[in-house]
Amino acid sequence: MTASTRHRKGRYQISVVVADKAWKTAGKNVVRAVKTAVDRALSRADTSEPLTILLTGDAHIRALNWRHRKKDKATNVLSFQSSIPGYLGDIAIAYGVSAREAAAAGKRLSDHLAHLAVHGTLHLLGYDHIRAKDADCMEALETEILAELGVPDPYQRNAA
């Protein structure tokens, strides 16, 4: 199953490809939450380059993770910066892994997917979390962007 939509809000072109039928169970609001989160993250950058979001399944993201990172396991999100001038890159999000993570953490699926979308977009924009200092910066920015969207802090800062 492959469905594609384009989203233009402001100056950003965000294409969404739904490549796994499991995403149908998530509903249109979840896909909208992902696009809105990417749009908000892009608003923090000086870019108008388009990107694509691939909403896929665990088997496909596992294959991508093996091909590009030599990790033989499914993961929640992968980002691929583009080497093509004028194109930002691609983000792949796996439904199964993401849904299980959200359920295990007691989070709304749409909130968790918004977080993964922001996280993936920040990677495309050059952020990483390899060093602790960089992780702190990236996580703070994720939290700030998500707060603007009404999504609780995924890292539970200031938790009682």
Buried (B, 14 or more C-beta within 10 A) or exposed (E): EEEEEEBEBEEBBBBBBBBBEBBEEBEEEBBBBBBBBBBBBBEBBEBEBBBBBBBBBBEBBBEBBEEEEEEEEBBBBBBBBBEEEEBBBBBBBBBBBBBBBBEEEEBBBBBBBBBBBBBBBBBBBEBEBEEEEEEEBBBEBBBEBBEEBEBBBBBEEEEE
